[in-house]
Amino acid sequence: MQLYPLFADLNDRPVLVVGGGDVAARKIAMLLRAGAKVTVGAPMLGPELREWVQQARITYRAGAYQSDWQDGVWLVVAATRSRSLNLRIAADGHARQRLVNVVDDPALSSFQVPAVIDRSPLLVAISSSGVAPVLARRLRERIESLLDPALGSLLLLAQRYRARIRARYADLAARRRFYDWLHDGPVNALLRAAQPVHAEQRLVSALSRHDEPQSQGSVVLVGAGPGDPGLLTLRALRALNEADVILHDELVNPQVLELARRDALKIAVGKRGGGLHTPQDAIHALLLEHAQAGQRVVRLKGGDPFVFGRGGEELEFLRSHGIAYEVVPGITAALACAAYSGVPLTHRDYAQSVRLVTAHCQQSLNTLDWAELARERQTLAFYMGVSKLDEITAQLLAHGRAPSTPFALIENGSLPNQRTLSGMLGDLPALAAQHAIHAPALLILGEVAALAGESHWYGELLGATSTYATQQHPTLADAA
């Protein structure tokens, strides 16, 4: 090994940082988190460091660097822009047997600051021995996404009860099984749900039992977002990597599934464009079967589970059968398609509200308040409405919406084959047919949709000269 890895206890120990700029401030911030008593030396300080001096968080030595600044300190950080000065600081430190880090100069350093993932008391440090710091940072980002923020709280709780756990489970194998339950079971789930009191009560209850707690299954409803794997939340990614079983909609991008744990059982449910269809009762039965078998189940849904995703029905079912559950929101199609087409769903001059509407079937269309939907100065986002464009257009026109109202029809939103069709309401069915727009597609209608022609930035932009306006792509001024 080129470096010997260690974690230094700097709490209440003096540390010297030479340099008064932004780099020094970043190093000092981390040292303060570790409880170090920091002295900063420099002719001048940046605004952040000056504020910390005024707050008595750090001590300031003004002026040019002097060798005796290193007297009595445990380690030294050189964060100046002068390599000759950094060389002198390093030489002084080595002569005094101080640990010295010269920022971005491994050759002069006797220790290096790693990329750190902080789940205190758990710390994960990554070093490339100074050869590839960018790679170390990228690895930190990947590992960061896998470690739940609640992990630190779990470790602190386990620390407080360590003696009781050891006394209750003298047998090492039994103790390991208990810790597996602690990490994977309801205690950790309650901490993730921001219920620390209930989490501790569950731990105490388990320690009071005469038998070992059994691993219980659970379900996480996860929103997979609109399609682009980069739009997954970190919590969604962690859930996919922890899952034993994944029940996924057909519309979930295969690239999202590639991010899941390799050995997880993946079961396709749902339908795509009228294809094979798994009834909701069958999905409920699968959730129950695998959760009762003690498995961690992810119910992976396109978009967000609670926006036309029947997530509420699934939670009701799980609650009625005593199955533990969590919900991980996803980016719903209206937000993603609008953003990827350059359309603001709200605008203080043109739209003060947004309505999310499902046009999935005739029954859903018949229950809509078309008079309200036809009002101006609002944005409508129609989900699953490609097959109903004729009726949507006819109803809105019949209830007073102007035929010149701008629309944006986004097909395969956020995916590489995204297409955005821009035009006027009166032309909507004909234009959609002309360009062969197919599901999945989302319709955005309202004055703000005019920006699809101006601010579009992703995928292919389609449009045609409107019967109702001379512009190929209307502007917000035209829409007003």
VOGU-3710 file (C-alpha; in Angstrom, 3 decimals, decimal comma):
1> mqlyplfadl> 0,000/0,000/0,000  1,247/3,449/-0,880  -0,791/4,956/1,979  -1,693/3,637/5,406  -5,434/4,266/5,946  -6,432/5,657/9,322  -9,150/7,774/10,932  -7,739/10,530/13,127  -9,442/11,749/16,304  -8,991/15,520/16,075
11> ndrpvlvvgg> -11,638/16,452/18,600  -10,358/19,443/20,628  -6,892/19,069/19,085  -5,095/22,030/17,449  -4,735/22,049/13,658  -3,090/24,685/11,445  -4,412/25,701/8,041  -2,287/28,104/6,011  -4,224/30,058/3,392  -7,210/32,364/3,479
21> gdvaarkiam> -9,199/31,540/0,337  -12,048/29,268/-0,688  -9,925/26,105/-0,679  -8,829/26,768/2,894  -12,451/27,383/3,877  -13,510/24,000/2,469  -10,755/22,212/4,392  -11,560/24,093/7,594  -15,267/23,268/7,326  -14,476/19,562/7,386
31> llragakvtv> -12,024/19,956/10,250  -14,633/21,806/12,289  -17,105/18,971/11,719  -14,489/16,684/13,297  -14,223/18,975/16,341  -10,701/20,276/15,633  -9,421/23,525/17,141  -8,451/25,308/13,924  -5,992/28,149/13,541  -5,891/29,769/10,107
41> gapmlgpelr> -2,876/31,805/9,038  -2,821/34,164/6,053  -2,248/37,823/5,191  -5,964/38,159/4,296  -9,088/36,068/4,733  -12,073/35,529/2,497  -15,533/36,577/3,724  -16,523/33,133/5,016  -13,365/32,734/7,081  -13,685/36,285/8,434
51> ewvqqarity> -17,195/35,437/9,617  -15,943/32,289/11,358  -13,236/34,328/13,127  -15,876/36,821/14,306  -17,963/33,927/15,585  -14,909/32,559/17,463  -15,179/29,269/15,599  -11,547/29,550/14,465  -8,420/31,461/15,496  -6,692/33,845/13,090
61> ragayqsdwq> -2,963/34,494/12,681  -2,565/37,501/10,400  0,471/38,049/8,210  2,994/36,024/6,277  3,591/32,409/7,254  6,063/31,766/10,067  7,602/28,396/10,903  6,655/28,630/14,593  2,960/28,589/13,596  3,367/24,814/13,534
71> dgvwlvvaat> 4,440/24,568/17,168  2,009/22,497/19,205  -0,296/21,448/16,370  -1,202/17,880/15,434  -1,406/18,346/11,707  -1,018/21,025/9,067  -2,895/21,845/5,868  -1,201/24,051/3,265  -3,831/25,708/1,053  -1,917/28,572/-0,536
81> rsrslnlria> -1,497/29,335/-4,246  2,302/29,447/-3,991  4,081/26,123/-4,497  7,308/27,522/-3,061  5,452/28,539/0,101  3,685/25,167/0,222  7,092/23,482/-0,146  8,401/25,477/2,811  5,333/24,650/4,940  5,723/20,964/4,112
91> adgharqrlv> 9,463/21,004/4,916  8,827/22,698/8,264  6,146/20,146/9,085  8,253/17,139/8,160  11,122/18,489/10,269  8,750/18,712/13,235  7,235/15,264/12,465  3,884/16,808/11,731  1,381/15,236/9,364  1,098/17,689/6,462
101> nvvddpalss> -1,385/17,885/3,602  -0,582/20,184/0,711  -3,780/20,596/-1,252  -3,591/18,985/-4,707  0,100/18,150/-4,292  0,579/14,516/-3,161  4,346/14,704/-3,614  4,622/17,271/-0,811  2,036/15,635/1,459  2,540/13,132/4,263
111> fqvpavidrs> -1,218/12,542/4,469  -4,075/12,985/2,051  -7,696/13,903/2,638  -9,957/11,227/1,135  -13,363/11,587/-0,441  -15,700/10,982/2,509  -19,213/9,623/2,901  -20,550/10,739/6,280  -23,186/8,648/8,009  -21,765/9,366/11,431
121> pllvaisssg> -20,714/7,386/13,313  -20,174/5,448/10,079  -17,550/7,005/7,816  -16,496/5,703/4,426  -13,290/7,149/3,001  -12,013/6,676/-0,553  -8,523/7,490/-1,761  -6,766/7,000/-5,075  -3,411/7,758/-3,366  -3,495/11,109/-5,118
131> vapvlarrlr> -3,368/9,508/-8,569  -6,981/10,119/-9,619  -8,943/12,371/-7,220  -11,762/12,828/-9,750  -12,283/9,053/-9,816  -12,330/8,975/-6,003  -15,060/11,637/-5,992  -17,090/9,713/-8,573  -16,822/6,519/-6,523  -17,945/8,464/-3,479
141> erieslldpa> -21,032/9,642/-5,389  -21,909/6,059/-6,322  -21,458/4,680/-2,820  -23,263/7,699/-1,351  -26,376/6,732/-3,294  -26,353/3,251/-1,739  -26,085/4,276/1,923  -29,310/5,459/3,491  -29,094/8,650/5,564  -30,869/6,788/8,402
151> lgsllllaqr> -27,876/4,466/8,758  -26,146/6,806/11,199  -29,212/6,907/13,457  -29,411/3,109/13,358  -25,778/2,752/14,428  -26,195/5,215/17,291  -29,262/3,320/18,475  -27,413/0,004/18,265  -24,502/1,538/20,172  -26,769/2,579/23,044
161> yrarirarya> -28,175/-0,951/23,321  -24,984/-2,852/22,549  -24,516/-4,164/26,091  -28,134/-5,372/26,274  -27,843/-7,017/22,858  -24,668/-8,866/23,907  -26,280/-9,969/27,179  -29,475/-11,103/25,452  -27,644/-12,968/22,658  -24,516/-14,511/24,148
171> dlaarrrfyd> -24,309/-16,922/21,217  -22,440/-15,199/18,388  -24,554/-16,722/15,614  -27,780/-15,623/17,305  -26,338/-12,151/17,814  -25,502/-11,883/14,127  -29,024/-12,899/13,199  -30,373/-10,216/15,523  -28,187/-7,562/13,915  -29,365/-8,708/10,494
181> wlhdgpvnal> -32,938/-8,216/11,692  -32,016/-4,830/13,155  -30,476/-3,624/9,886  -33,081/-5,061/7,520  -36,276/-5,004/9,529  -38,807/-2,653/11,052  -36,405/-0,688/13,278  -34,477/0,675/10,309  -37,709/1,229/8,383  -39,090/3,333/11,251
191> lraaqpvhae> -35,903/5,406/11,348  -36,190/6,023/7,604  -39,770/7,116/8,239  -38,516/9,707/10,791  -40,066/7,854/13,759  -37,093/7,366/16,120  -39,230/6,884/19,255  -41,188/4,034/17,669  -37,960/2,562/16,318  -36,446/2,421/19,797
201> qrlvsalsrh> -39,637/0,950/21,243  -39,530/-1,785/18,582  -35,910/-2,579/19,482  -36,682/-2,727/23,205  -39,684/-4,969/22,530  -37,511/-7,353/20,506  -34,921/-7,543/23,293  -37,657/-8,360/25,801  -38,919/-11,370/23,862  -37,883/-14,922/24,758
211> depqsqgsvv> -37,478/-15,945/21,115  -35,548/-14,380/18,295  -37,393/-11,777/16,201  -38,246/-13,135/12,784  -37,438/-11,292/9,603  -40,632/-9,813/8,239  -41,382/-8,935/4,669  -42,135/-5,426/3,567  -43,156/-3,507/0,467  -41,766/-0,268/-0,907
221> lvgagpgdpg> -43,866/1,558/-3,497  -41,288/3,209/-5,716  -41,860/5,798/-8,409  -39,578/5,028/-11,347  -40,105/8,453/-12,885  -40,914/9,119/-16,535  -38,219/6,908/-18,056  -34,800/8,526/-17,888  -32,838/6,479/-15,282  -31,045/9,672/-14,266
231> lltlralral> -34,297/10,985/-12,807  -34,531/8,232/-10,184  -34,232/9,475/-6,619  -31,378/8,193/-4,453  -33,904/6,497/-2,173  -35,423/4,714/-5,178  -31,987/3,477/-6,200  -31,314/2,174/-2,686  -34,665/0,380/-2,635  -33,881/-1,315/-5,954
241> neadvilhde> -30,544/-2,484/-4,607  -32,133/-3,888/-1,424  -35,075/-5,654/-3,093  -35,537/-9,413/-3,157  -38,530/-9,112/-5,499  -39,477/-6,339/-7,936  -42,995/-6,098/-9,352  -42,688/-3,606/-12,181  -44,986/-1,984/-14,695  -44,372/-2,730/-18,361
251> lvnpqvlela> -43,720/0,949/-19,027  -40,736/1,058/-16,659  -37,589/1,658/-18,706  -35,432/-1,526/-18,867  -32,426/0,673/-18,065  -34,031/1,429/-14,702  -34,341/-2,291/-14,012  -30,655/-2,690/-14,888  -29,865/-0,593/-11,803  -31,572/-3,105/-9,509
261> rrdalkiavg> -29,929/-5,867/-7,546  -28,804/-8,510/-10,032  -30,287/-11,520/-8,252  -33,663/-9,925/-7,480  -36,716/-11,695/-8,881  -38,295/-9,366/-11,454  -41,976/-9,844/-12,277  -43,635/-7,748/-14,997  -47,165/-6,597/-14,173  -49,453/-4,012/-15,713
271> krggglhtpq> -50,003/-3,358/-19,386  -48,703/-1,321/-22,299  -51,079/0,034/-24,875  -53,766/-2,610/-24,463  -51,380/-5,550/-24,282  -51,305/-8,342/-21,725  -52,830/-7,131/-18,511  -52,284/-8,193/-14,896  -55,460/-7,451/-12,890  -55,005/-5,340/-9,781
281> daihallleh> -56,215/-8,183/-7,564  -53,442/-10,381/-8,966  -50,869/-7,671/-8,193  -52,199/-7,480/-4,626  -51,876/-11,246/-4,307  -48,256/-11,169/-5,482  -47,402/-8,398/-3,019  -48,935/-10,369/-0,185  -47,330/-13,680/-1,188  -43,785/-12,371/-1,307
291> aqagqrvvrl> -44,060/-10,061/1,712  -45,487/-12,856/3,870  -42,545/-15,012/2,768  -40,254/-12,504/4,509  -38,983/-10,854/1,330  -38,298/-7,211/0,642  -40,603/-6,288/-2,220  -40,401/-3,231/-4,460  -43,545/-2,287/-6,347  -41,985/-0,259/-9,156
301> kggdpfvfgr> -44,354/2,096/-10,945  -43,814/4,518/-13,785  -43,918/8,165/-12,769  -45,184/8,630/-9,220  -47,150/5,911/-7,356  -49,789/8,396/-6,187  -50,486/10,140/-9,508  -52,835/7,873/-11,484  -50,743/4,938/-10,321  -53,226/3,173/-8,018
311> ggeeleflrs> -50,684/3,450/-5,223  -53,400/4,407/-2,772  -55,281/1,172/-3,455  -52,141/-0,882/-2,912  -51,382/0,847/0,397  -54,920/0,165/1,592  -54,480/-3,504/0,741  -51,090/-3,748/2,483  -52,381/-1,977/5,585  -55,419/-4,280/5,790
321> hgiayevvpg> -53,084/-7,304/5,794  -50,566/-5,900/8,291  -47,703/-5,605/5,779  -45,092/-2,935/6,530  -44,684/-0,447/3,703  -42,896/2,685/2,582  -43,460/5,058/-0,328  -40,696/6,564/-2,470  -42,080/9,350/-4,675  -41,112/9,577/-8,321
331> itaalacaay> -41,077/12,416/-10,823  -44,501/12,329/-12,414  -44,912/12,582/-16,189  -46,399/16,083/-16,150  -43,346/17,533/-14,396  -40,815/15,634/-16,498  -42,462/16,105/-19,890  -42,968/19,809/-19,260  -39,376/20,303/-18,134  -37,904/18,289/-21,015
341> sgvplthrdy> -39,973/20,341/-23,487  -39,126/23,729/-22,012  -42,706/24,349/-20,821  -43,261/25,911/-17,369  -46,444/24,438/-15,932  -47,081/27,706/-14,123  -46,230/31,280/-15,032  -47,178/34,280/-12,958  -48,546/36,119/-16,008  -50,347/33,255/-17,743
351> aqsvrlvtah> -51,158/30,297/-15,483  -51,655/30,276/-11,733  -52,801/26,656/-11,435  -52,183/23,200/-12,887  -54,717/20,390/-13,283  -53,589/16,787/-13,667  -56,267/14,911/-15,581  -56,583/11,279/-16,594  -58,120/10,533/-19,977  -57,526/6,803/-19,746
361> cqqslntldw> -61,031/5,648/-20,668  -64,516/6,861/-21,574  -65,649/6,519/-17,976  -62,958/8,888/-16,716  -63,773/11,426/-19,450  -67,485/11,381/-18,590  -66,797/12,389/-14,979  -64,749/15,502/-15,822  -66,008/19,048/-15,275  -65,334/20,299/-18,791
371> aelarerqtl> -66,591/23,817/-18,071  -63,939/24,204/-15,377  -61,255/22,625/-17,548  -62,055/25,035/-20,390  -61,302/28,106/-18,279  -58,297/30,201/-19,263  -55,161/31,031/-17,247  -54,611/27,468/-16,115  -52,514/24,584/-17,405  -54,023/21,191/-18,148
381> afymgvskld> -51,914/18,019/-18,196  -53,784/15,049/-19,671  -52,374/11,619/-18,866  -53,046/8,596/-21,074  -55,107/10,618/-23,535  -53,642/9,839/-26,981  -56,584/7,670/-27,997  -59,059/10,320/-26,783  -57,648/13,447/-28,451  -60,743/13,916/-30,649
391> eitaqllahg> -63,063/13,922/-27,660  -60,780/16,054/-25,472  -60,571/18,672/-28,219  -64,313/18,608/-28,947  -65,257/18,950/-25,274  -62,869/21,834/-24,596  -63,987/23,719/-27,724  -67,646/23,086/-26,937  -67,180/24,538/-23,433  -65,511/27,720/-24,615
401> rapstpfali> -61,767/27,070/-24,872  -60,371/29,021/-27,811  -59,215/26,934/-30,789  -56,000/29,002/-30,780  -55,055/27,724/-27,298  -51,473/26,365/-27,486  -50,725/22,734/-26,756  -47,625/20,556/-26,423  -48,008/16,822/-26,927  -44,942/14,971/-25,634
411> engslpnqrt> -44,313/11,390/-26,716  -41,808/9,212/-24,786  -41,019/12,062/-22,411  -37,416/12,171/-21,094  -36,311/9,251/-23,308  -33,873/9,580/-26,230  -36,752/9,120/-28,701  -38,826/11,952/-27,194  -40,887/13,944/-29,678  -42,739/17,164/-28,840
421> lsgmlgdlpa> -45,595/18,238/-31,059  -46,455/21,926/-30,751  -49,555/23,602/-32,124  -53,047/24,962/-31,501  -55,972/23,160/-29,900  -58,115/23,323/-33,019  -55,477/21,395/-34,965  -54,632/18,872/-32,227  -56,258/15,666/-33,532  -55,145/16,247/-37,120
431> laaqhaihap> -51,554/17,087/-36,171  -51,291/14,093/-33,835  -52,508/11,809/-36,614  -50,225/13,448/-39,180  -47,144/12,833/-37,016  -48,318/9,396/-35,795  -48,062/10,227/-32,101  -48,460/7,084/-29,991  -48,659/6,254/-26,280  -47,027/6,909/-23,933
441> allilgevaa> -47,627/10,592/-24,484  -48,742/13,475/-22,302  -50,779/16,468/-23,433  -50,065/19,908/-21,951  -52,617/22,528/-22,866  -52,761/26,195/-21,946  -51,059/29,488/-22,603  -47,696/28,308/-21,238  -47,558/25,505/-23,820  -46,617/28,179/-26,360
451> lageshwyge> -43,102/28,028/-24,929  -42,635/24,545/-26,382  -41,749/26,285/-29,637  -39,352/28,738/-27,999  -37,665/26,921/-25,130  -37,637/23,335/-26,389  -34,241/21,737/-25,690  -34,577/17,939/-25,703  -35,530/15,483/-28,422  -37,318/16,271/-31,670
461> llgatstyat> -39,654/19,243/-32,046  -42,614/18,855/-34,423  -45,170/21,399/-35,550  -47,114/22,840/-38,456  -48,609/26,170/-39,483  -51,884/26,491/-37,620  -55,277/27,178/-39,181  -55,831/29,617/-36,316  -52,554/31,545/-36,263  -49,924/32,513/-38,783
471> qqhptladaa> -47,009/31,560/-36,540  -45,667/28,045/-36,806  -44,989/28,072/-33,064  -47,070/30,528/-31,017  -45,399/32,672/-28,374  -46,612/33,540/-24,895  -47,566/36,968/-26,191  -49,732/35,370/-28,876  -51,317/33,044/-26,328  -52,216/35,968/-24,079
//
